[in-house]
Amino acid sequence: MKQVFLNIIINAIKSTTNGGVLKVSMEKKDEESVIVLIIDQGCGMTEDRVKKLGEPFYSH
């Protein structure tokens, strides 16, 4: 999980080239689950990149 969060946060920082805010928060959903939100003000992703999400070893 640590590496997953690091990768997401590093990609968010790289996409926010002109400054901005990176917000990371967590809330308890129930006794066994949490929701983690990672929100940035980066440039976003093209449709082609979105389609590749989940592929092994794919990175922005």
Buried (B, 14 or more C-beta within 10 A) or exposed (E): EEEEEEEBBEBBEEBBEEEBEBEEEEEEEEEEEEEEEBEBBBEEBEEEEEEEEEEEEEEB
